[in-house]
Amino acid sequence: MITDCSISTHILDTHLGRPAQNVRVSLYHYSDDEWNCRATEFTNQDGRIKNWSQANSLSFGLYKLVFELTPYWQRQQQAEFFPQAEICFRITDAGHYHIPLLLAPYSYSTYRGS
C-alpha cells in the first residue's frame, strides 16, 4: 500500500463553459485479473471530487475512472453520444494524481493535471 497517494478529478463541460455537477464517478483498481470498484462519488458544485471516502489506501498499479454521463446529458437536455467515459491510468509512485475530464456533446479529452 501507498500512504502518500491521492486521486482527484473534475469535469469541465467545455460546450457550456462550466463545471459538470452531480456526475457519478467510480474509481476502479485492476487486480487479480479483474476490475474492482474502490469508491463511487458525485462531483460537487465545482465539478470536482477531491476525496474518495471509500478509497483510503491505494497501491501501485492500474486504475480507471468511469464517468456516468447519461443523467448529466439528460439534465442539459442534450442528446447523448457518449453515455460514459472511461479513463485508465497507472499509479507508479506516491503523490497526487489529478485526472480531469474535458467534456463536450460529441467529444471528451483528458490529461494529467496537478
Secondary structure, DSSP 4 states (H G I P E B T S, - for coil): -BSSEEEEEEEEETTTTEE--S-EEEEEEEETTEEEEEEEEE--TTSEE---TT---B-SEEEEEEEE-HHHHHHTT---S-SEEEEEEEE-SSEEEE--EEEETTEEEE--B-
